Amino acid sequence: MLENFRQKIKGYDTPLIALVMAATFIGMLFVYSATKSYDNHLKYIVVQSVALILGLVLMYYVTRIDYEHLSTFWPFIVGFCLFLLVLVMFVGTGETSTGTRGWIRIGSIGIQPSELVKIGFIITLSKHLSTVEDDVNYIKNVAYLLLHLAIPVGLIMLQPDAGTAMVFAFIFIVMVFVAGIDWRYIATAFGGFAVFATLAWSFLLSNYQRERFLVFFNPEKDPGGFGYHVMQSKIAIGSGKIFGKGIFKGIQTQLGFLPEKHTDFIFAVIGEEAGLIGCLVIVGLLIGIIIRCIYIGQNAKNSIGTFMCVGVAAMWLFHTFENIGMTIGLMPVTGIPLPFVSYGGSSLMTNFIALGLVLSVRMRRRTINF
């Protein structure tokens, strides 16, 4: 039995798994601390633990599938992703204050379809890029690639969820850059984005979302409203100093001054209770995960594997940069979770499915003959 188990896990990337599990368990510890003052606070750890177990199961089964074979099902993946994004427009729920309808709930169980769609987007775009390969700069292929991005982003903006839309755009830019797209197209895309952003500001973004961006430049403008989140987060992180106030001893965290402390602002909890040292540990783990992912992509046996790993790395990089940036006032508050650390079942399971894709590439890497 032991030998059979060893055969099954042979080829798994131990350093990557170790980094991921370390980040996940540290995240669960601080989620517990952040929710300790809540009624029925144990339910958060139970939900996160169930999501972790399901995520590990899904990761295992994804690793058993050859990623090349998986990419051949791209029409079904596209159809399923579009179905989810359209469905959420009709039956989606969300926070009344934000005006975003991004969740599908059945009783107490809820999923965020856009999280799963990220994985589908990475798989299908990897297949698309590997198909055009050396012809990526032909104008017709560029147009189709832009359409590949525009459809899911357009549907997500109708929710509206500008933060998630930015994740898709970043993944797309990184992947097509690695595919060798001409810099002139990238420059044109930035120009087009400027036009789109202007139109989105006027017609797509809600008043809530526009106010969030304005307060980003001056949180003190509305200290009791939209600027409250960032101001309390900066106070929490700053008060932690080098070594922090100790687990369960953060004043901003435990007395409830810090909002969304177990989800969007979990990094502020870490900063207050574990200090600069704790923050550096989390940043080091997440950067290590991203670098390891890129390394596996560099050693993939084909371009599809490379694109998949780069796409996953880009997703984790944007989430990390945006989440930490918004907690310290360098980025607008968009509700983007910190990978493997923030509370959220959909996010955690999505990250483990993404990890499964990377491990599938690792297990089928190119062999070197001497």
C-alpha positions as CSV (number, residue, x, y, z in Angstrom):
1,M,0.0,0.0,0.0
2,L,2.8,2.4,0.9
3,E,4.6,1.7,-2.4
4,N,1.3,2.3,-4.3
5,F,1.0,5.7,-2.5
6,R,4.5,6.6,-3.4
7,Q,3.9,5.8,-7.0
8,K,0.8,8.1,-7.0
9,I,2.6,11.1,-5.6
10,K,5.7,10.5,-7.7
11,G,6.4,13.6,-9.7
12,Y,4.6,16.1,-7.4
13,D,6.5,19.2,-6.8
14,T,7.3,19.0,-3.1
15,P,8.6,22.6,-2.7
16,L,5.5,24.1,-4.3
17,I,3.1,22.0,-2.2
18,A,5.1,22.9,1.0
19,L,4.9,26.6,0.2
20,V,1.2,26.4,-0.5
21,M,0.3,24.5,2.6
22,A,2.4,26.8,4.8
23,A,0.5,29.8,3.4
24,T,-2.9,28.1,3.8
25,F,-2.4,27.0,7.4
26,I,-1.0,30.5,8.4
27,G,-4.0,32.0,6.7
28,M,-6.4,29.7,8.6
29,L,-4.7,30.7,11.9
30,F,-5.3,34.4,11.2
31,V,-8.8,33.8,9.9
32,Y,-9.5,32.2,13.3
33,S,-8.0,35.2,15.0
34,A,-9.9,37.7,12.9
35,T,-13.3,36.0,13.5
36,K,-12.7,35.1,17.2
37,S,-15.0,37.9,18.3
38,Y,-17.8,36.9,16.0
39,D,-20.9,34.9,17.1
40,N,-20.5,31.2,16.0
41,H,-16.9,32.0,15.0
42,L,-15.9,28.4,14.6
43,K,-18.1,28.1,11.4
44,Y,-15.5,30.2,9.5
45,I,-12.8,27.7,10.3
46,V,-15.1,24.8,9.5
47,V,-16.0,26.3,6.1
48,Q,-12.4,27.0,5.3
49,S,-11.4,23.5,6.4
50,V,-14.0,21.9,4.2
51,A,-12.9,24.1,1.3
52,L,-9.3,23.0,1.9
53,I,-10.2,19.3,1.8
54,L,-12.4,19.7,-1.3
55,G,-9.6,21.8,-2.9
56,L,-7.0,19.1,-2.2
57,V,-9.3,16.4,-3.7
58,L,-9.9,18.6,-6.8
59,M,-6.2,19.3,-7.1
60,Y,-5.4,15.6,-6.9
61,Y,-7.9,14.7,-9.7
62,V,-6.7,17.6,-11.9
63,T,-3.1,16.4,-11.6
64,R,-4.2,12.9,-12.8
65,I,-5.5,14.5,-16.1
66,D,-3.0,15.2,-18.8
67,Y,-3.2,19.0,-19.2
68,E,-2.9,18.6,-23.0
69,H,-5.9,16.3,-23.1
70,L,-7.8,18.7,-20.9
71,S,-7.1,21.5,-23.3
72,T,-8.8,19.6,-26.1
73,F,-12.1,20.1,-24.3
74,W,-11.8,23.9,-24.7
75,P,-15.2,24.3,-26.5
76,F,-17.0,22.7,-23.5
77,I,-15.0,24.7,-21.1
78,V,-15.9,27.9,-23.0
79,G,-19.5,27.0,-23.0
80,F,-19.6,26.1,-19.3
81,C,-17.8,29.4,-18.3
82,L,-20.2,31.5,-20.4
83,F,-23.2,29.6,-18.9
84,L,-22.0,30.5,-15.4
85,L,-21.4,34.1,-16.2
86,V,-24.8,34.5,-17.8
87,L,-26.5,32.6,-15.1
88,V,-25.1,34.8,-12.4
89,M,-26.7,37.8,-14.1
90,F,-30.1,36.3,-13.6
91,V,-29.9,34.5,-10.2
92,G,-26.8,36.1,-8.7
93,T,-26.8,37.7,-5.3
94,G,-24.3,39.9,-3.6
95,E,-23.9,42.9,-1.3
96,T,-26.6,45.6,-1.6
97,S,-24.0,48.2,-0.7
98,T,-21.7,47.3,-3.5
99,G,-24.3,46.6,-6.1
100,T,-22.3,43.6,-7.3
101,R,-24.2,40.4,-8.0
102,G,-21.4,37.8,-8.2
103,W,-22.6,34.9,-6.2
104,I,-24.9,31.9,-6.8
105,R,-26.4,30.6,-3.6
106,I,-28.3,27.5,-2.8
107,G,-29.4,27.9,0.8
108,S,-26.3,28.5,2.9
109,I,-23.9,27.2,0.2
110,G,-22.6,29.8,-2.3
111,I,-20.1,29.8,-5.1
112,Q,-18.5,32.7,-7.0
113,P,-18.6,31.7,-10.7
114,S,-16.0,34.2,-11.8
115,E,-13.4,32.4,-9.6
116,L,-13.9,29.1,-11.5
117,V,-14.1,31.0,-14.8
118,K,-10.5,32.2,-14.2
119,I,-9.3,28.6,-14.5
120,G,-11.3,28.0,-17.6
121,F,-9.9,31.3,-19.1
122,I,-6.3,30.2,-18.4
123,I,-6.9,26.7,-20.0
124,T,-8.7,28.0,-23.1
125,L,-6.3,30.9,-23.7
126,S,-3.4,28.6,-23.4
127,K,-4.9,26.4,-26.0
128,H,-5.7,29.4,-28.2
129,L,-2.1,30.7,-28.0
130,S,-0.5,27.3,-28.6
131,T,-2.7,27.1,-31.8
132,V,-1.6,30.4,-33.3
133,E,1.9,30.0,-32.0
134,D,4.3,31.7,-34.4
135,D,1.4,33.6,-36.1
136,V,0.3,35.4,-32.9
137,N,1.0,38.8,-34.5
138,Y,-1.3,38.4,-37.5
139,I,-4.0,41.0,-37.2
140,K,-6.8,38.4,-37.5
141,N,-5.3,36.3,-34.6
142,V,-4.9,39.4,-32.5
143,A,-8.5,40.3,-33.0
144,Y,-9.6,36.8,-32.0
145,L,-7.4,36.9,-28.9
146,L,-9.0,40.2,-27.9
147,L,-12.4,38.7,-28.4
148,H,-11.3,35.8,-26.1
149,L,-10.7,38.5,-23.4
150,A,-13.6,40.8,-24.2
151,I,-16.5,38.4,-23.8
152,P,-15.8,37.2,-20.2
153,V,-14.6,40.7,-19.1
154,G,-17.7,42.2,-20.6
155,L,-20.0,39.8,-18.7
156,I,-18.1,40.3,-15.5
157,M,-18.4,44.1,-15.8
158,L,-22.2,43.7,-16.1
159,Q,-22.2,42.3,-12.6
160,P,-20.4,44.8,-12.1
161,D,-17.1,43.5,-10.7
162,A,-14.2,45.8,-11.9
163,G,-11.7,44.1,-9.6
164,T,-12.2,40.6,-11.1
165,A,-12.2,42.1,-14.6
166,M,-8.8,43.6,-13.9
167,V,-7.5,40.1,-12.9
168,F,-8.6,38.7,-16.3
169,A,-7.0,41.6,-18.2
170,F,-3.7,41.1,-16.3
171,I,-3.6,37.3,-16.9
172,F,-4.3,38.0,-20.6
173,I,-1.5,40.7,-20.9
174,V,1.1,38.4,-19.3
175,M,0.2,35.4,-21.3
176,V,0.2,37.1,-24.7
177,F,3.5,38.9,-23.8
178,V,5.1,35.5,-23.1
179,A,3.6,34.3,-26.4
180,G,5.6,37.0,-28.2
181,I,3.0,39.5,-29.1
182,D,4.4,42.7,-30.8
183,W,4.9,45.6,-28.4
184,R,2.9,47.9,-30.7
185,Y,-0.2,45.8,-30.1
186,I,0.4,46.2,-26.3
187,A,0.7,50.0,-26.7
188,T,-2.5,50.1,-28.7
189,A,-4.2,47.9,-26.1
190,F,-3.2,50.4,-23.4
191,G,-4.7,53.2,-25.5
192,G,-7.9,51.2,-26.0
193,F,-8.0,50.5,-22.3
194,A,-7.8,54.2,-21.5
195,V,-10.8,54.8,-23.8
196,F,-12.7,51.8,-22.2
197,A,-11.9,53.0,-18.7
198,T,-13.3,56.4,-19.5
199,L,-16.5,54.8,-20.8
200,A,-16.7,52.4,-17.9
201,W,-16.3,55.2,-15.4
202,S,-19.3,57.0,-17.0
203,F,-21.6,54.1,-17.8
204,L,-20.6,50.8,-16.1
205,L,-19.2,51.5,-12.7
206,S,-21.6,52.1,-9.8
207,N,-21.4,55.2,-7.6
208,Y,-19.9,52.9,-4.9
209,Q,-17.1,51.8,-7.2
210,R,-16.3,55.3,-8.4
211,E,-16.2,56.5,-4.9
212,R,-13.7,53.8,-3.9
213,F,-11.3,54.9,-6.6
214,L,-11.6,58.6,-5.6
215,V,-11.0,57.7,-1.9
216,F,-8.0,55.7,-3.0
217,F,-6.2,59.0,-3.7
218,N,-7.3,60.6,-0.5
219,P,-8.7,58.2,2.2
220,E,-9.1,61.1,4.6
221,K,-11.7,62.6,2.3
222,D,-14.3,60.2,3.8
223,P,-12.9,58.8,7.0
224,G,-16.2,57.6,8.2
225,G,-17.3,56.0,4.9
226,F,-15.3,54.8,1.9
227,G,-11.9,55.8,3.3
228,Y,-12.6,54.0,6.6
229,H,-11.3,50.6,5.4
230,V,-7.9,51.8,4.3
231,M,-7.4,54.1,7.2
232,Q,-8.1,51.4,9.8
233,S,-6.0,48.9,7.8
234,K,-3.0,51.3,7.8
235,I,-3.4,51.9,11.5
236,A,-3.5,48.1,12.2
237,I,-0.4,47.4,10.1
238,G,1.5,50.3,11.5
239,S,0.7,49.5,15.1
240,G,2.1,46.0,14.7
241,K,5.6,47.4,14.2
242,I,8.4,44.7,13.9
243,F,7.1,41.7,15.9
244,G,3.4,42.5,16.2
245,K,1.1,42.6,19.2
246,G,0.7,38.8,19.4
247,I,-1.9,36.5,18.0
248,F,-5.4,37.3,19.3
249,K,-4.1,40.6,20.8
250,G,-4.6,43.0,18.0
251,I,-6.7,46.0,19.1
252,Q,-8.0,46.9,15.6
253,T,-8.7,43.3,14.9
254,Q,-10.2,42.1,18.1
255,L,-12.3,45.2,18.9
256,G,-13.8,45.2,15.5
257,F,-12.4,48.5,14.2
258,L,-10.9,46.7,11.1
259,P,-13.7,45.9,8.5
260,E,-13.7,42.8,6.3
261,K,-10.8,41.6,8.4
262,H,-11.1,37.8,7.6
263,T,-11.4,38.4,3.8
264,D,-10.1,41.5,2.0
265,F,-8.0,42.8,4.9
266,I,-6.5,39.6,6.3
267,F,-3.0,41.1,5.6
268,A,-3.8,43.9,8.0
269,V,-4.6,41.4,10.7
270,I,-1.2,39.7,10.1
271,G,0.5,43.0,10.1
272,E,-1.0,44.0,13.5
273,E,-0.6,40.7,15.3
274,A,2.6,39.3,13.7
275,G,4.2,42.6,12.7
276,L,6.7,43.2,9.9
277,I,8.1,39.7,10.4
278,G,4.7,38.1,9.8
279,C,4.1,40.2,6.7
280,L,7.5,39.3,5.3
281,V,6.8,35.6,5.9
282,I,3.5,35.7,4.0
283,V,5.0,37.8,1.1
284,G,8.0,35.4,0.9
285,L,5.7,32.4,0.8
286,L,3.5,33.9,-2.0
287,I,6.4,35.1,-4.0
288,G,8.0,31.7,-3.6
289,I,4.9,30.0,-4.9
290,I,4.8,32.4,-8.0
291,I,8.5,31.9,-8.8
292,R,8.2,28.1,-8.5
293,C,5.2,28.2,-10.8
294,I,7.1,30.1,-13.4
295,Y,10.0,27.7,-13.0
296,I,7.8,24.7,-13.7
297,G,6.4,26.6,-16.8
298,Q,9.9,27.1,-18.1
299,N,10.5,23.4,-18.0
300,A,7.2,22.3,-19.5
301,K,7.4,19.9,-22.4
302,N,5.4,22.2,-24.7
303,S,4.0,25.7,-25.0
304,I,0.5,24.8,-23.6
305,G,2.1,23.8,-20.3
306,T,4.2,27.0,-20.3
307,F,1.2,29.2,-20.9
308,M,-0.9,27.5,-18.2
309,C,1.8,28.0,-15.6
310,V,2.4,31.6,-16.6
311,G,-1.4,32.2,-16.5
312,V,-1.7,30.8,-13.0
313,A,1.4,32.7,-11.8
314,A,-0.1,35.9,-13.3
315,M,-3.4,35.3,-11.4
316,W,-1.6,34.8,-8.1
317,L,0.7,37.8,-8.7
318,F,-2.1,40.2,-9.4
319,H,-4.1,39.0,-6.4
320,T,-1.0,39.3,-4.1
321,F,0.0,42.7,-5.4
322,E,-3.6,44.2,-5.4
323,N,-4.6,42.8,-2.0
324,I,-1.5,43.9,-0.2
325,G,-1.5,47.2,-2.1
326,M,-5.0,48.0,-1.0
327,T,-4.3,47.3,2.7
328,I,-1.5,49.8,2.8
329,G,-3.1,52.4,0.6
330,L,-1.1,51.9,-2.6
331,M,-4.0,50.3,-4.6
332,P,-7.8,51.0,-4.7
333,V,-10.0,48.7,-2.6
334,T,-11.4,46.1,-5.1
335,G,-12.3,43.1,-2.9
336,I,-9.5,40.9,-4.3
337,P,-8.6,38.1,-1.8
338,L,-5.0,37.2,-0.8
339,P,-4.3,33.8,-2.4
340,F,-4.5,30.8,0.0
341,V,-4.7,33.2,3.0
342,S,-8.0,35.1,2.8
343,Y,-11.2,33.4,4.0
344,G,-13.4,32.2,1.1
345,G,-14.3,28.7,-0.1
346,S,-14.6,29.6,-3.8
347,S,-11.3,31.4,-3.8
348,L,-9.5,28.6,-1.9
349,M,-10.8,25.8,-4.1
350,T,-10.0,27.8,-7.2
351,N,-6.5,28.2,-6.1
352,F,-6.1,24.5,-5.5
353,I,-7.5,23.7,-8.9
354,A,-5.0,26.1,-10.4
355,L,-2.3,24.4,-8.3
356,G,-3.5,21.1,-9.8
357,L,-2.9,22.5,-13.3
358,V,0.6,23.5,-12.5
359,L,1.4,20.1,-10.9
360,S,-0.1,18.4,-14.0
361,V,2.5,20.3,-16.1
362,R,5.2,19.4,-13.6
363,M,4.4,15.7,-13.6
364,R,4.6,15.6,-17.4
365,R,7.6,17.9,-17.9
366,R,10.1,17.3,-20.6
367,T,12.8,14.7,-19.9
368,I,16.5,15.4,-20.4
369,N,18.5,12.7,-22.2
370,F,22.2,12.5,-21.7
